[in-house]
């Protein structure tokens, strides 16, 4: 089984969707848990790619290819996780701020958190403060990720965070997007800032004590 699990990471990084799904299916049929498939098979490869991306040694097309491949594997894993009663590590709500319809970065962040064992509620793009707040309360979210890639939407983040906190006082807020910074995140009251998807998972885990 060790070689089969090791092959998952290789398939993931090479973008071999069907091969990865077949490896996951075979592993599950032989009693390997869904969590082991994630923790030992796929996440080490995604973390390696994320580190390389952060260091400028890997590029967006590689990240997108790996994300697409992992999405296919998660389609196989989810039913097994539900059937086995596997609990998500935490619930995350994610979306782009009202007025921003750019979702590429958000989608990559979502994929990375799902791979790390989170249940991610994706609200999509141009999400109102009310909808962020309502979703956090309804889903019992421990974490909310808010993306803003447009300078003219940055100014609304403070109000969104205030409304979210009014509805769900204990939720931790991460913001991200090209024009943002750690300093800006602190100014608007966010708990954390992440420059890329790999960093976002690390920040989220730290904030939740995972």
NUVEX-578054 format. One record per residue (C-alpha): residue number from 1; residue in three letters; x, y, z. Coordinates in steps of 0.001 Angstrom, whole numbers, plus 500000, padded with zeros to 6 digits. Layout:
N
site nr = NUM; rest = ala; c1 = X; c2 = Y; c3 = Z
...
! end
This chain:
210
site nr = 1; rest = unk; c1 = 500000; c2 = 500000; c3 = 500000
site nr = 2; rest = unk; c1 = 502893; c2 = 502368; c3 = 500669
site nr = 3; rest = unk; c1 = 503842; c2 = 502496; c3 = 496994
site nr = 4; rest = unk; c1 = 500224; c2 = 503052; c3 = 496003
site nr = 5; rest = unk; c1 = 499893; c2 = 505945; c3 = 498434
site nr = 6; rest = unk; c1 = 503207; c2 = 507396; c3 = 497259
site nr = 7; rest = unk; c1 = 501965; c2 = 507237; c3 = 493671
site nr = 8; rest = unk; c1 = 499067; c2 = 509552; c3 = 494568
site nr = 9; rest = unk; c1 = 501406; c2 = 512484; c3 = 495025
site nr = 10; rest = unk; c1 = 503169; c2 = 511710; c3 = 491760
site nr = 11; rest = unk; c1 = 499873; c2 = 511543; c3 = 489859
site nr = 12; rest = unk; c1 = 498728; c2 = 514764; c3 = 491503
site nr = 13; rest = unk; c1 = 501799; c2 = 516768; c3 = 490519
site nr = 14; rest = unk; c1 = 501722; c2 = 515353; c3 = 486991
site nr = 15; rest = unk; c1 = 498044; c2 = 516180; c3 = 486472
site nr = 16; rest = unk; c1 = 497030; c2 = 512560; c3 = 485891
site nr = 17; rest = unk; c1 = 493421; c2 = 512768; c3 = 487056
site nr = 18; rest = unk; c1 = 492203; c2 = 509306; c3 = 486094
site nr = 19; rest = unk; c1 = 495322; c2 = 507619; c3 = 487446
site nr = 20; rest = unk; c1 = 494941; c2 = 509436; c3 = 490762
site nr = 21; rest = unk; c1 = 491256; c2 = 508535; c3 = 491027
site nr = 22; rest = unk; c1 = 492106; c2 = 504900; c3 = 490258
site nr = 23; rest = unk; c1 = 494828; c2 = 504867; c3 = 492935
site nr = 24; rest = unk; c1 = 492452; c2 = 506344; c3 = 495516
site nr = 25; rest = unk; c1 = 489714; c2 = 503866; c3 = 494576
site nr = 26; rest = unk; c1 = 492128; c2 = 500933; c3 = 494887
site nr = 27; rest = unk; c1 = 493441; c2 = 502174; c3 = 498224
site nr = 28; rest = unk; c1 = 489948; c2 = 502566; c3 = 499657
site nr = 29; rest = unk; c1 = 489005; c2 = 499089; c3 = 498435
site nr = 30; rest = unk; c1 = 491997; c2 = 497711; c3 = 500348
site nr = 31; rest = unk; c1 = 491046; c2 = 499342; c3 = 503622
site nr = 32; rest = unk; c1 = 493124; c2 = 502518; c3 = 503476
site nr = 33; rest = unk; c1 = 491259; c2 = 505342; c3 = 505204
site nr = 34; rest = unk; c1 = 490300; c2 = 508505; c3 = 503298
site nr = 35; rest = unk; c1 = 492299; c2 = 510535; c3 = 505823
site nr = 36; rest = unk; c1 = 495454; c2 = 508554; c3 = 505085
site nr = 37; rest = unk; c1 = 494950; c2 = 509107; c3 = 501354
site nr = 38; rest = unk; c1 = 494878; c2 = 512833; c3 = 502055
site nr = 39; rest = unk; c1 = 497498; c2 = 513094; c3 = 504790
site nr = 40; rest = unk; c1 = 500099; c2 = 510764; c3 = 503298
site nr = 41; rest = unk; c1 = 499158; c2 = 510594; c3 = 499633
site nr = 42; rest = unk; c1 = 498135; c2 = 514033; c3 = 498409
site nr = 43; rest = unk; c1 = 498763; c2 = 516799; c3 = 500920
site nr = 44; rest = unk; c1 = 502558; c2 = 516349; c3 = 501099
site nr = 45; rest = unk; c1 = 502680; c2 = 516831; c3 = 497322
site nr = 46; rest = unk; c1 = 500390; c2 = 519867; c3 = 497489
site nr = 47; rest = unk; c1 = 502429; c2 = 521368; c3 = 500317
site nr = 48; rest = unk; c1 = 505628; c2 = 520834; c3 = 498337
site nr = 49; rest = unk; c1 = 504068; c2 = 522529; c3 = 495310
site nr = 50; rest = unk; c1 = 502713; c2 = 525330; c3 = 497493
site nr = 51; rest = unk; c1 = 506154; c2 = 525976; c3 = 498958
site nr = 52; rest = unk; c1 = 507702; c2 = 526046; c3 = 495495
site nr = 53; rest = unk; c1 = 504994; c2 = 528456; c3 = 494328
site nr = 54; rest = unk; c1 = 505643; c2 = 530732; c3 = 497315
site nr = 55; rest = unk; c1 = 509367; c2 = 530665; c3 = 496520
site nr = 56; rest = unk; c1 = 508815; c2 = 531455; c3 = 492833
site nr = 57; rest = unk; c1 = 509981; c2 = 528004; c3 = 491741
site nr = 58; rest = unk; c1 = 506541; c2 = 526851; c3 = 490530
site nr = 59; rest = unk; c1 = 503956; c2 = 528809; c3 = 488593
site nr = 60; rest = unk; c1 = 500204; c2 = 529297; c3 = 488404
site nr = 61; rest = unk; c1 = 499551; c2 = 526753; c3 = 485592
site nr = 62; rest = unk; c1 = 501163; c2 = 524029; c3 = 487709
site nr = 63; rest = unk; c1 = 499041; c2 = 524994; c3 = 490707
site nr = 64; rest = unk; c1 = 495881; c2 = 525027; c3 = 488600
site nr = 65; rest = unk; c1 = 496679; c2 = 521621; c3 = 487106
site nr = 66; rest = unk; c1 = 497283; c2 = 520113; c3 = 490536
site nr = 67; rest = unk; c1 = 494091; c2 = 521730; c3 = 491826
site nr = 68; rest = unk; c1 = 492030; c2 = 520247; c3 = 488997
site nr = 69; rest = unk; c1 = 493586; c2 = 516839; c3 = 489613
site nr = 70; rest = unk; c1 = 492963; c2 = 516963; c3 = 493342
site nr = 71; rest = unk; c1 = 489354; c2 = 517982; c3 = 492747
site nr = 72; rest = unk; c1 = 488833; c2 = 514707; c3 = 490883
site nr = 73; rest = unk; c1 = 490323; c2 = 512725; c3 = 493750
site nr = 74; rest = unk; c1 = 488148; c2 = 514515; c3 = 496298
site nr = 75; rest = unk; c1 = 485063; c2 = 513447; c3 = 494335
site nr = 76; rest = unk; c1 = 486105; c2 = 509849; c3 = 495040
site nr = 77; rest = unk; c1 = 487061; c2 = 510497; c3 = 498653
site nr = 78; rest = unk; c1 = 484032; c2 = 512479; c3 = 499840
site nr = 79; rest = unk; c1 = 481492; c2 = 509587; c3 = 499804
site nr = 80; rest = unk; c1 = 483967; c2 = 507393; c3 = 501672
site nr = 81; rest = unk; c1 = 484564; c2 = 510149; c3 = 504231
site nr = 82; rest = unk; c1 = 480832; c2 = 510611; c3 = 504792
site nr = 83; rest = unk; c1 = 480229; c2 = 506876; c3 = 505024
site nr = 84; rest = unk; c1 = 483100; c2 = 506481; c3 = 507456
site nr = 85; rest = unk; c1 = 481861; c2 = 509298; c3 = 509642
site nr = 86; rest = unk; c1 = 485032; c2 = 511324; c3 = 509124
site nr = 87; rest = unk; c1 = 484561; c2 = 514727; c3 = 510701
site nr = 88; rest = unk; c1 = 485917; c2 = 517833; c3 = 509025
site nr = 89; rest = unk; c1 = 488719; c2 = 519500; c3 = 510962
site nr = 90; rest = unk; c1 = 486800; c2 = 522777; c3 = 510801
site nr = 91; rest = unk; c1 = 484256; c2 = 524655; c3 = 508690
site nr = 92; rest = unk; c1 = 485405; c2 = 527527; c3 = 506500
site nr = 93; rest = unk; c1 = 483252; c2 = 530051; c3 = 504629
site nr = 94; rest = unk; c1 = 484924; c2 = 531650; c3 = 501621
site nr = 95; rest = unk; c1 = 484043; c2 = 534212; c3 = 498974
site nr = 96; rest = unk; c1 = 485115; c2 = 537398; c3 = 497214
site nr = 97; rest = unk; c1 = 483980; c2 = 540745; c3 = 498562
site nr = 98; rest = unk; c1 = 481028; c2 = 542579; c3 = 496969
site nr = 99; rest = unk; c1 = 482010; c2 = 544162; c3 = 493666
site nr = 100; rest = unk; c1 = 484800; c2 = 541667; c3 = 492941
site nr = 101; rest = unk; c1 = 484102; c2 = 538810; c3 = 490534
site nr = 102; rest = unk; c1 = 487649; c2 = 537424; c3 = 490326
site nr = 103; rest = unk; c1 = 487606; c2 = 533896; c3 = 491691
site nr = 104; rest = unk; c1 = 490785; c2 = 532173; c3 = 490481
site nr = 105; rest = unk; c1 = 492718; c2 = 532717; c3 = 493700
site nr = 106; rest = unk; c1 = 489666; c2 = 531926; c3 = 495828
site nr = 107; rest = unk; c1 = 489165; c2 = 528632; c3 = 494043
site nr = 108; rest = unk; c1 = 492768; c2 = 527587; c3 = 494632
site nr = 109; rest = unk; c1 = 492512; c2 = 528510; c3 = 498313
site nr = 110; rest = unk; c1 = 489288; c2 = 526509; c3 = 498575
site nr = 111; rest = unk; c1 = 490945; c2 = 523461; c3 = 497052
site nr = 112; rest = unk; c1 = 493914; c2 = 523679; c3 = 499415
site nr = 113; rest = unk; c1 = 491667; c2 = 523905; c3 = 502486
site nr = 114; rest = unk; c1 = 489532; c2 = 520978; c3 = 501309
site nr = 115; rest = unk; c1 = 492674; c2 = 518947; c3 = 500824
site nr = 116; rest = unk; c1 = 493706; c2 = 519843; c3 = 504367
site nr = 117; rest = unk; c1 = 490480; c2 = 518333; c3 = 505718
site nr = 118; rest = unk; c1 = 488265; c2 = 521406; c3 = 506042
site nr = 119; rest = unk; c1 = 484640; c2 = 521588; c3 = 504970
site nr = 120; rest = unk; c1 = 484536; c2 = 524666; c3 = 502760
site nr = 121; rest = unk; c1 = 481329; c2 = 526588; c3 = 502079
site nr = 122; rest = unk; c1 = 481961; c2 = 528576; c3 = 498896
site nr = 123; rest = unk; c1 = 479719; c2 = 531636; c3 = 498583
site nr = 124; rest = unk; c1 = 481169; c2 = 532544; c3 = 495181
site nr = 125; rest = unk; c1 = 481958; c2 = 536048; c3 = 493976
site nr = 126; rest = unk; c1 = 480713; c2 = 539540; c3 = 494862
site nr = 127; rest = unk; c1 = 479366; c2 = 538413; c3 = 498236
site nr = 128; rest = unk; c1 = 477619; c2 = 540948; c3 = 500454
site nr = 129; rest = unk; c1 = 478573; c2 = 541518; c3 = 504068
site nr = 130; rest = unk; c1 = 475144; c2 = 540213; c3 = 505077
site nr = 131; rest = unk; c1 = 475662; c2 = 536951; c3 = 503189
site nr = 132; rest = unk; c1 = 479110; c2 = 536409; c3 = 504698
site nr = 133; rest = unk; c1 = 477712; c2 = 537003; c3 = 508181
site nr = 134; rest = unk; c1 = 474635; c2 = 534821; c3 = 507649
site nr = 135; rest = unk; c1 = 476696; c2 = 531923; c3 = 506274
site nr = 136; rest = unk; c1 = 479183; c2 = 532034; c3 = 509134
site nr = 137; rest = unk; c1 = 476347; c2 = 531861; c3 = 511641
site nr = 138; rest = unk; c1 = 474333; c2 = 529214; c3 = 509794
site nr = 139; rest = unk; c1 = 477289; c2 = 526924; c3 = 509106
site nr = 140; rest = unk; c1 = 478960; c2 = 527291; c3 = 512486
site nr = 141; rest = unk; c1 = 482132; c2 = 528359; c3 = 510723
site nr = 142; rest = unk; c1 = 485378; c2 = 528653; c3 = 512616
site nr = 143; rest = unk; c1 = 487072; c2 = 530479; c3 = 509768
site nr = 144; rest = unk; c1 = 486088; c2 = 532844; c3 = 506976
site nr = 145; rest = unk; c1 = 488267; c2 = 533727; c3 = 504005
site nr = 146; rest = unk; c1 = 487525; c2 = 536994; c3 = 502180
site nr = 147; rest = unk; c1 = 489235; c2 = 537818; c3 = 498906
site nr = 148; rest = unk; c1 = 489659; c2 = 541241; c3 = 497333
site nr = 149; rest = unk; c1 = 491675; c2 = 541742; c3 = 494152
site nr = 150; rest = unk; c1 = 490399; c2 = 545213; c3 = 493272
site nr = 151; rest = unk; c1 = 491626; c2 = 548348; c3 = 495012
site nr = 152; rest = unk; c1 = 488136; c2 = 549873; c3 = 494871
site nr = 153; rest = unk; c1 = 486709; c2 = 547001; c3 = 496952
site nr = 154; rest = unk; c1 = 489393; c2 = 547039; c3 = 499656
site nr = 155; rest = unk; c1 = 487707; c2 = 549820; c3 = 501577
site nr = 156; rest = unk; c1 = 484623; c2 = 547685; c3 = 502223
site nr = 157; rest = unk; c1 = 486533; c2 = 544925; c3 = 504024
site nr = 158; rest = unk; c1 = 486416; c2 = 546596; c3 = 507432
site nr = 159; rest = unk; c1 = 482619; c2 = 546813; c3 = 507289
site nr = 160; rest = unk; c1 = 482325; c2 = 543195; c3 = 506144
site nr = 161; rest = unk; c1 = 484498; c2 = 541998; c3 = 509010
site nr = 162; rest = unk; c1 = 482510; c2 = 544034; c3 = 511532
site nr = 163; rest = unk; c1 = 479234; c2 = 542532; c3 = 510313
site nr = 164; rest = unk; c1 = 480666; c2 = 539014; c3 = 510336
site nr = 165; rest = unk; c1 = 481884; c2 = 539456; c3 = 513910
site nr = 166; rest = unk; c1 = 478525; c2 = 540838; c3 = 515003
site nr = 167; rest = unk; c1 = 476888; c2 = 537651; c3 = 513727
site nr = 168; rest = unk; c1 = 479615; c2 = 535141; c3 = 514641
site nr = 169; rest = unk; c1 = 481886; c2 = 536633; c3 = 517333
site nr = 170; rest = unk; c1 = 484252; c2 = 533659; c3 = 517542
site nr = 171; rest = unk; c1 = 484975; c2 = 533255; c3 = 513832
site nr = 172; rest = unk; c1 = 488530; c2 = 533916; c3 = 512659
site nr = 173; rest = unk; c1 = 488895; c2 = 536079; c3 = 509546
site nr = 174; rest = unk; c1 = 491586; c2 = 535729; c3 = 506872
site nr = 175; rest = unk; c1 = 491862; c2 = 538180; c3 = 503990
site nr = 176; rest = unk; c1 = 493871; c2 = 537881; c3 = 500802
site nr = 177; rest = unk; c1 = 494337; c2 = 539369; c3 = 497369
site nr = 178; rest = unk; c1 = 496994; c2 = 541089; c3 = 495308
site nr = 179; rest = unk; c1 = 496545; c2 = 544657; c3 = 496637
site nr = 180; rest = unk; c1 = 496352; c2 = 543595; c3 = 500311
site nr = 181; rest = unk; c1 = 499114; c2 = 543308; c3 = 502894
site nr = 182; rest = unk; c1 = 499628; c2 = 542210; c3 = 506478
site nr = 183; rest = unk; c1 = 499473; c2 = 545834; c3 = 507598
site nr = 184; rest = unk; c1 = 496197; c2 = 546442; c3 = 505763
site nr = 185; rest = unk; c1 = 494715; c2 = 543257; c3 = 507206
site nr = 186; rest = unk; c1 = 495461; c2 = 544513; c3 = 510687
site nr = 187; rest = unk; c1 = 493946; c2 = 547917; c3 = 509894
site nr = 188; rest = unk; c1 = 490618; c2 = 546397; c3 = 508809
site nr = 189; rest = unk; c1 = 490459; c2 = 544049; c3 = 511789
site nr = 190; rest = unk; c1 = 491280; c2 = 540721; c3 = 510154
site nr = 191; rest = unk; c1 = 492911; c2 = 537997; c3 = 512227
site nr = 192; rest = unk; c1 = 495260; c2 = 536989; c3 = 509434
site nr = 193; rest = unk; c1 = 496576; c2 = 537706; c3 = 505955
site nr = 194; rest = unk; c1 = 497841; c2 = 535253; c3 = 503356
site nr = 195; rest = unk; c1 = 499700; c2 = 536099; c3 = 500168
site nr = 196; rest = unk; c1 = 498922; c2 = 532753; c3 = 498534
site nr = 197; rest = unk; c1 = 496909; c2 = 529562; c3 = 498982
site nr = 198; rest = unk; c1 = 499645; c2 = 527600; c3 = 500725
site nr = 199; rest = unk; c1 = 500158; c2 = 530375; c3 = 503268
site nr = 200; rest = unk; c1 = 496390; c2 = 530657; c3 = 503784
site nr = 201; rest = unk; c1 = 496123; c2 = 527077; c3 = 505047
site nr = 202; rest = unk; c1 = 499025; c2 = 527574; c3 = 507428
site nr = 203; rest = unk; c1 = 497540; c2 = 530815; c3 = 508768
site nr = 204; rest = unk; c1 = 494094; c2 = 529229; c3 = 509132
site nr = 205; rest = unk; c1 = 495453; c2 = 526229; c3 = 511001
site nr = 206; rest = unk; c1 = 497423; c2 = 528487; c3 = 513324
site nr = 207; rest = unk; c1 = 494421; c2 = 530694; c3 = 514064
site nr = 208; rest = unk; c1 = 492279; c2 = 527669; c3 = 514896
site nr = 209; rest = unk; c1 = 494993; c2 = 525929; c3 = 516876
site nr = 210; rest = unk; c1 = 495023; c2 = 522895; c3 = 514575
! end
